[in-house]
């Protein structure tokens, strides 16, 4: 189960319209569930987030390339 802080961060980022942070927290939730041995849930969360990954703004890395 997600921690209270993770759930609050997820909701805050959603309401703030911060898609990048929302995605990062959601992936942290998936990793947390995987560590708890909830592999199926972790994979479902990752699968749900994959389409969003490609819709996030791309920022240049330090070498000038997009990540």
CORURTA-V567853 format. One line per field, one symbol per residue. phi: phi as a letter, one per 20 degrees, with the letter a starting at -180 (. if undefined). psi: psi as a letter, one per 40 degrees, with the letter a starting at -180 (. if undefined). burial: # if it has 16 or more other C-alpha atoms within 10 Angstrom, else .. A space follows every 10 residues. Layout:
phi->???
psi->???
burial->???
//
This chain:
phi->.fffffffff fffffemeff fgffffffff fffffeneff fgffffffeg ffgedffedf efenefe
psi->iiiddddddd dddddefgdd dddddddddd dddddeegdd dddddddded dddeeiihii adeeii.
burial->........## ..#.....## ###.###### ###....... .#..##..#. .......... .......
//
